[in-house]
Amino acid sequence: MSKKAYLLLEDGLLVEGTAIGKIGTTGGEICFNTGMTGYQEIYTDPSYFGQIIVNTTAHIGNYGTVDEEQESDKPKIAGLVVNDFAYEYSRKASTESLQQYLEKHGIVGIADLDTRMLVRYIRSKGAMNALISSELTPEQMKQEIKKVPSMDGLELSSVVSTKSAYFIGEPNAPIKVAALDLGIKVSILRNLAARGCYVQVFPAKTSFQEMEVWQPDGYFISNGPGDPSVMEYAIKTVQDILASAKPTFGICLGHQLLALASGISTYKMHHGHRGLNHPVKNIISGKGEMTSQNHGFAVSEKDIEKNPDVEVTHLHLNDNTIMGIRLKSKKAFSVQYHPEASPGPHDSRYLFDQFIDMIKSDVEDTASVKV
């Protein structure tokens, strides 16, 4: 027999549904993802740490789970909200059902809700904290939700980052890239390795001086969760990287940190961008891209207008938010979205090639100066 569960939003909205995953209670910022596929990649993306995810796709779990589709070692979401939940799966390659997967990793969820109503509500009211429980009464939940911290001002990268440095790729690869892990996805590292990079992944609070000992050819600043404006340690690291003049590429949180390191502020968005079908225009080429996105903070448009060294390279076509920048005085650029697109369309993977070309050009320039 199915067990009853409740979803409570901090503004008082209470919805009843069916418990999925682990029986228990969980809290976090509620947000929604509009992707039609790739739920396992979404749940294991460290950028979602501390958040309850609402899947807008009506049917979730129908193809089970498989190890190859992990973006990190385990699910990083705080909780899960779906409409129609599938306990059985049809894909032969899958090793277990989504229910088994959620139970194994201790993820509390709720199903049989009108997620269309819920998403419209969040879009109207904005992102807020929420609580899912299959063990507490609604009255008890009203007290428990007060304990959930606000995402605004929360530093989470050091929580999800690797605890020790490790390597990805072939040791004899022609390019060495130092990646600052603020919540990095496996598919990003695979994209770098596939392009001839030997990558050393460093913990979030590693200083530039510690990374520079390895003498990398370029630096990568990863995606990750939380509020970028409170990450003073990472802002300082990025400033030191920029001062070294080595090629630098940032994605998502890395984009926000590149901006902050350049004197550009960030702000919390009303409900953020999360999905696989976000239209972005490349201002430099004039081409459009369908992109995969996952962020609740953005870079200040007004601050960029006041900074002559920062050039906007990409814009979101739905709301004109800043999707990409580059520095005129440095070999450094960043994008707010996820060009590795796992899951999602591969329109933006050229950005990895752009980073590699920048490194190769820098290496050639350095070699010619030495001669």
C-alpha positions in Angstrom: 0.0 0.0 0.0 1.4 3.4 -1.0 2.3 5.9 1.8 1.0 9.4 2.0 3.4 12.3 1.7 3.1 16.1 1.9 4.9 19.0 0.2 4.9 22.3 2.1 6.2 25.5 0.6 7.4 28.3 3.0 4.6 30.6 1.9 2.1 28.1 3.3 1.0 26.1 0.2 0.4 22.5 1.2 0.0 19.6 -1.4 -0.7 16.0 -0.6 0.8 13.1 -2.7 2.4 9.7 -2.6 5.8 9.0 -0.9 8.6 7.8 -3.3 12.2 7.1 -2.5 13.2 7.0 1.2 10.5 7.5 3.8 11.5 10.6 5.8 11.7 14.4 5.7 13.9 16.7 3.6 14.1 20.4 3.0 15.7 22.8 0.5 15.0 25.5 -2.1 12.4 24.3 -4.5 13.0 24.8 -8.2 11.9 23.1 -11.5 13.7 21.6 -14.5 12.0 21.6 -17.9 14.2 18.8 -19.4 12.3 16.1 -21.2 14.9 13.5 -20.4 18.1 12.9 -18.4 16.7 12.8 -14.9 19.6 10.8 -13.5 22.1 13.3 -14.8 20.0 16.1 -13.3 19.8 14.4 -9.9 23.6 13.8 -9.8 24.6 17.3 -10.9 26.4 18.9 -7.8 25.0 22.3 -8.8 21.6 21.1 -7.4 23.0 20.4 -3.9 20.5 21.7 -1.3 17.6 22.0 -3.8 14.3 20.1 -4.2 13.7 19.4 -7.9 10.4 19.4 -9.6 10.5 17.5 -12.9 8.1 19.1 -15.4 8.1 16.0 -17.5 4.9 14.1 -16.5 6.4 10.6 -16.5 9.6 10.0 -14.5 11.5 6.7 -13.9 10.4 4.8 -16.9 13.9 4.0 -18.1 15.5 3.2 -14.8 19.1 4.1 -13.8 22.5 3.2 -15.1 26.0 4.0 -13.7 27.2 5.6 -16.9 24.7 8.4 -16.6 26.1 9.7 -13.2 27.5 13.2 -13.2 29.0 12.6 -9.7 29.3 9.8 -7.3 25.7 10.0 -6.1 22.5 12.1 -6.2 23.1 15.6 -4.9 19.5 16.9 -4.8 17.8 17.5 -1.5 14.5 16.0 -2.6 12.3 15.1 -5.6 8.8 16.1 -6.8 7.2 14.3 -9.8 3.8 13.7 -11.3 3.6 10.1 -12.6 6.3 7.9 -11.0 7.3 4.7 -12.7 8.3 1.8 -10.4 9.2 -0.4 -13.3 11.5 0.3 -16.2 11.8 -0.9 -19.8 15.5 -0.2 -20.7 17.5 -3.4 -20.8 20.8 -1.6 -19.9 19.4 -0.3 -16.6 20.5 -2.0 -13.4 17.8 -0.9 -11.1 14.5 1.1 -10.9 14.5 4.8 -9.9 12.7 3.8 -6.7 15.5 1.4 -5.8 18.1 4.1 -6.7 16.4 6.8 -4.6 16.0 4.4 -1.6 19.7 3.3 -1.8 20.9 6.9 -1.8 18.4 8.2 0.9 16.5 10.6 -1.3 13.1 11.6 -0.1 10.5 12.3 -2.7 6.8 12.8 -3.5 4.7 11.8 -6.5 1.1 12.1 -7.8 1.1 15.9 -7.7 -0.1 18.4 -10.3 3.4 19.5 -11.3 2.0 21.9 -13.9 0.2 23.8 -11.2 3.3 23.7 -9.0 5.6 25.0 -11.7 3.2 27.8 -12.6 3.1 28.7 -8.9 6.9 28.8 -8.6 7.2 30.9 -11.7 4.7 33.3 -10.3 5.9 33.4 -6.7 9.6 32.8 -7.2 12.0 30.2 -5.8 11.5 29.5 -2.1 12.2 26.9 0.5 10.1 23.8 0.8 9.7 20.6 2.8 8.8 17.1 1.8 7.8 14.6 4.4 6.3 11.1 4.6 6.5 10.9 8.4 5.5 14.3 9.8 2.0 15.9 10.0 1.4 19.2 8.2 1.5 21.0 11.6 4.8 19.5 12.4 6.1 20.4 9.0 5.3 24.1 9.5 7.8 24.2 12.4 10.4 22.1 10.6 10.5 24.2 7.5 11.7 27.2 9.5 15.0 25.3 10.0 15.8 25.2 6.2 18.5 27.8 5.3 18.0 30.3 2.6 20.1 29.7 -0.6 20.8 33.4 -0.7 24.1 33.8 1.1 24.8 30.1 1.3 28.3 28.7 0.4 28.0 25.1 -0.7 30.9 24.4 -3.1 33.3 23.4 -0.4 30.8 20.8 0.7 30.4 19.0 -2.6 34.0 19.5 -3.9 36.5 16.7 -4.0 38.5 16.4 -0.8 41.8 15.6 -2.6 43.2 16.3 -6.1 42.9 13.6 -8.8 43.7 13.2 -12.5 41.5 12.7 -15.6 42.9 11.9 -19.1 46.1 10.6 -20.5 49.3 11.6 -18.7 51.1 12.1 -22.0 48.4 14.4 -23.4 49.8 17.6 -25.0 47.8 20.0 -22.8 47.6 20.3 -19.0 44.5 21.9 -17.5 44.0 22.6 -13.8 40.3 22.4 -12.9 39.0 24.0 -9.8 36.2 21.7 -8.6 33.4 23.8 -7.2 30.9 21.0 -8.0 32.2 19.8 -11.3 30.3 17.4 -13.6 32.0 14.2 -14.9 30.9 15.0 -18.5 32.8 18.3 -18.4 36.0 16.4 -17.6 35.3 13.9 -20.3 34.9 16.8 -22.8 38.3 18.2 -21.8 40.0 14.8 -21.9 38.5 14.0 -25.3 40.2 17.1 -26.7 43.7 16.1 -25.6 43.8 17.5 -22.1 45.4 15.9 -19.0 43.3 17.4 -16.2 44.2 17.7 -12.6 41.1 18.4 -10.5 41.7 20.4 -7.4 39.5 20.9 -4.2 37.5 24.1 -4.1 39.7 25.9 -1.6 43.0 25.2 -3.4 45.0 28.4 -3.9 46.3 29.5 -7.3 49.9 29.0 -5.9 49.2 25.4 -5.1 47.7 24.7 -8.5 50.5 26.6 -10.3 53.1 24.2 -8.9 51.8 21.6 -11.5 52.5 24.2 -14.2 49.2 23.8 -16.2 48.7 25.4 -19.6 45.3 26.7 -18.7 42.7 26.9 -15.9 39.1 25.7 -15.8 36.6 27.1 -13.2 33.7 24.7 -12.7 30.0 24.8 -12.1 28.7 24.4 -8.6 25.9 25.2 -6.0 25.2 28.1 -3.8 25.6 31.9 -3.8 28.8 33.0 -5.6 29.0 36.4 -3.9 30.0 34.8 -0.6 32.8 32.7 -2.0 35.6 35.1 -1.2 38.2 32.2 -1.3 37.2 31.3 -4.9 37.0 34.9 -6.0 40.6 35.5 -4.8 41.8 32.3 -6.6 40.2 33.4 -9.9 41.8 36.9 -9.5 45.2 35.2 -9.0 44.6 33.0 -12.1 43.7 36.1 -14.2 46.8 37.9 -12.9 48.9 35.0 -14.3 47.5 35.7 -17.8 47.0 32.0 -18.5 44.0 30.9 -20.6 40.9 30.6 -18.4 37.4 29.1 -19.0 34.5 29.2 -16.6 31.1 27.5 -16.7 28.0 28.4 -14.7 29.3 29.2 -11.2 32.7 29.6 -12.8 31.2 32.3 -15.1 29.8 34.1 -12.0 33.2 33.9 -10.3 35.0 35.3 -13.3 32.6 38.2 -13.2 33.0 38.8 -9.5 36.8 38.6 -9.9 36.5 41.4 -12.5 34.4 43.7 -10.3 31.0 42.6 -11.7 28.3 41.8 -9.1 25.8 38.9 -9.2 22.2 38.7 -8.0 19.7 36.0 -7.1 17.1 35.4 -9.9 13.4 35.2 -9.4 13.2 31.5 -10.2 16.3 30.8 -12.3 17.0 28.8 -15.5 16.9 25.0 -15.4 16.3 22.9 -18.4 17.5 21.7 -21.8 15.9 24.1 -24.2 17.0 27.6 -23.3 17.7 29.7 -26.4 21.0 31.7 -26.3 22.4 34.0 -28.9 26.1 34.1 -29.6 26.7 37.9 -30.0 30.1 37.3 -31.7 28.9 34.9 -34.4 25.3 35.9 -34.6 24.2 32.3 -34.2 21.6 30.9 -31.9 22.1 27.9 -29.6 19.7 25.6 -27.7 21.4 25.2 -24.3 21.3 23.2 -21.1 21.1 25.4 -18.0 21.0 25.1 -14.2 21.4 28.3 -12.2 19.6 30.5 -9.8 22.1 33.5 -9.8 23.1 35.8 -12.7 25.7 38.4 -13.6 24.8 42.1 -13.3 24.1 43.7 -16.7 24.5 47.2 -15.3 28.0 46.5 -13.9 29.2 45.1 -17.2 28.1 48.3 -18.9 30.4 50.2 -16.6 33.4 47.9 -17.1 35.3 48.6 -20.4 37.4 45.4 -20.1 34.4 43.0 -20.0 32.6 42.1 -23.2 29.2 40.3 -23.4 29.4 37.3 -25.8 26.1 35.5 -25.2 22.6 36.6 -24.2 19.5 34.6 -23.2 16.8 35.2 -25.8 13.9 34.8 -23.3 14.9 37.5 -20.7 18.2 39.0 -22.0 20.2 37.9 -19.0 24.0 37.6 -19.5 25.0 34.2 -20.7 28.6 34.7 -21.6 31.5 37.2 -21.2 35.1 37.6 -22.1 37.9 39.8 -20.9 39.5 42.1 -23.4 42.8 42.3 -21.5 43.1 38.6 -20.7 42.7 35.2 -22.4 39.6 34.5 -20.3 36.0 33.8 -21.1 33.0 32.1 -19.5 29.4 31.0 -20.1 26.4 30.8 -17.7 25.1 27.6 -19.3 26.4 24.0 -19.6 28.1 23.4 -23.0 28.8 19.7 -22.0 25.0 19.4 -22.2 24.6 16.2 -20.3 21.7 15.9 -20.7 20.8 18.3 -23.5 21.6 19.4 -27.1 25.2 19.6 -28.1 25.0 23.0 -29.8 27.6 24.6 -27.5 30.4 22.1 -27.3 32.4 24.3 -29.6 33.3 26.3 -26.5 35.6 23.5 -25.3 37.4 23.7 -28.7 37.6 27.5 -28.3 39.3 26.9 -24.9 41.8 24.4 -26.4 42.6 26.7 -29.3 43.2 29.5 -26.8 45.6 27.3 -24.9 47.5 26.2 -28.0 47.8 29.8 -29.1 49.1 30.9 -25.7 51.7 28.0 -25.7 52.9 29.1 -29.2 53.2 32.7 -28.1 55.1 31.8 -25.0 57.5 29.6 -27.0 58.2 32.3 -29.5 58.9 34.8 -26.7 61.5 32.4 -25.2 63.2 32.0 -28.6 
